[in-house]
Amino acid sequence: MTPNTSATGPGRRSFLASSAVAAAAVAGGTPLLAACGGSGSGSKEGTTSARDAKKILPAFVARNVVTPDIPSRNGSSLGFTGKLVAADLKTSVPGRLGRGSTIRIMSPFWGSPPKGDNPYYRAMNDKIGVNVVWRNQDGNTYDEKLGAVLASGDMPDVVVIPGWNMGGRIPGAVISKMADLGPYLSGDQVKDYPNLAAIPTDAWRRSLFGGKLRGLPMPSSYVTNIVPYYRKDVFDEKGYEPPTSAAGFLALAKEITSARAKMWACDDMKWTAFNSFGVLSGSEKPLGWNLVDGKLVHRVETDAYLEALEWTRKLYSAGVVHPDAKAQNQGDSGLRFTSGEVLVYNNDLSHWWARTTEQASQNKKFRIAGMDVFGHDGGEPALWAGSPAGIFAFVSKKASETVVRDVLAAANVTAAPYGTEEYMLTNYGVEGTHYTVEDGTPTKNDKGNQEVLNAFVMLASPAPTIAHPDRPDIAKAQVEWQQRMGARTKKSTFYGLQIIEPARYTHLSDDFEQLEDDIVRGRKKIGDMQRAVSDWKRRGGDELRDWYRKLLDDNGSAQG
């Protein structure tokens, strides 16, 4: 949500760090409480079945302050493709809601944090009517700091926690130490904060912990964010057509690859393989589970999982994958793509804009496009919905009512929709100080790039939005890709639920990702994965299945 980037929020999946340190530090939590249902111990404190959630969730009230050029469809983001006219910006927060509190916020930060008293922070505080003091922490090692802070007696008023840091005892600490926002936001009470009321209900449902509404969410599209990108300029020049099956991809890859010419077809394609073969999403618990013919099945137990790994292994074995990808952790896949050493790679949706603008002054012929995810057999792919919210801000239980309301006042500003004064201030800063607008395109200057990032956008966000005033064609392509993929996307049994597994299962699946990478690169065999799955079942996988089965029987799915 920094200027000229996708407004879908920071893509931080690249650092899925272990939260072992945090888990050890927050020893006083209550990890058995499950936000979607009863706990493993039988306690109903954490129950939020579909029926009970209706009493807790905020009412959804759509805002018509700004009309998107491309409405959301099939779970896609909203799309904006018009020029930005400063004089046409709408006002979504007509007056200050803040009461002057000082609010201490701890949040992950990637890069060098700006000085605390800077023009951007001052302008935001003045708009809200509060005094936010940021305790920015290195995002790459955030999990290490998080556990210690949550266990300390000096916890800030607000703590931002990304979903990938929700391991170990962190969810238990959220339940025991974070405030219930229900008295302020449940039902029609959210209407006091109209921009928060416009956040999609699915995002709020992910914010339920221990049967209470505790998080302020950063909503995201549930459509897969992994795009198989290809060099459209080279494809057009050579007459290549995007493949429509796994076999077709391999055949094309062999045609493209010439090690002598230092040209390889692709980088590591494991993520696309999982989508192509219909493997259940497993990026966040409990998305690896689904009810199939009356039985709960985990993704690692499915034939699709093994078939996806086998196909990816074939790519490596055929020599069509760049050698640096096989070596792993060597070089940069994006650089290999833009330099022309590979013609296909998969990565986050945000790379569509990032690579285009990066190459605008370096390679005028450069064109990037996203393949539609192909079904492995040439048919339609069976895609699975991801999480509708991935980052959350929590308010300390020790915060006074005045502080809580001031936090909500701040979130009401940061959740303002695209095309409003509040959105521009939150995401771009002060015009003339942090950015300029030329020909309808806002562009940050050096001061804007230093000060306006990784801060207020982490507090709460509007409905998923994609807007690139400098490249509306990219915004259109991104949203339309989401809509096509969304039409092929299904929701698993536990979609959208915030479930806290018993702590004893926290590290049960830790070794699978490394084993996947070893198998596709030929260092291990498919049989090694089959043995690992058998070990997983014996070490607790079957017990965890029973735990989820009871959860489902007691409370049903999020959809009722």
Buried (B, 14 or more C-beta within 10 A) or exposed (E): BBBBBBBBBBBBBEBBBBBBBBBEBBEEBBBBBBBBBBBBEEBBBBBBBBEBBEEBBBBEBEBEBBEBBBEBBBBBBBBBBBEBEEEEBBEBBEEBBBEEBEBBBBBBBBEEBBEEEBBBBEBBBEBBBBBBBBBBBEBBEBBBBBBEBBBEEEBBBBBBBBBBBBBBBBBBBBBBBBBBBBEBBBEEBBEBBBBBBBBBBBBBBBBBBBBBBBBBBBBBBBBBBBBBBBBBBBBEEEEBEBBBBBBBBBEBBEEBBEEEEEBBBBBBBBBBBBBBBBBBBBBBBBBBBBBEEEEBBBBBBBEBBBBBBBBBBBBBEBBBBBBBBBEEEEBEBBEBBBEBBBBBBBBBBBBBBBBBBBBEEEEEEBBBBBBBBBBBEEEEBBBBBBBBBBBBBBBBEEBEEEBBBBBBBBBBBBBBBBBBBBBBBBBBBBBEBBBBBEEEBBBBBEBBBBBBBBBBBBBBBBBBBBBBBBBBEBBBBBBBBBBBBBBBBEBBBBBBBBBBBBBEBBBBBEEBEEBBBBBBBEEBEEEEBEEBBEEBBEEBBEBBBEBBBBBBEBBBBBEE
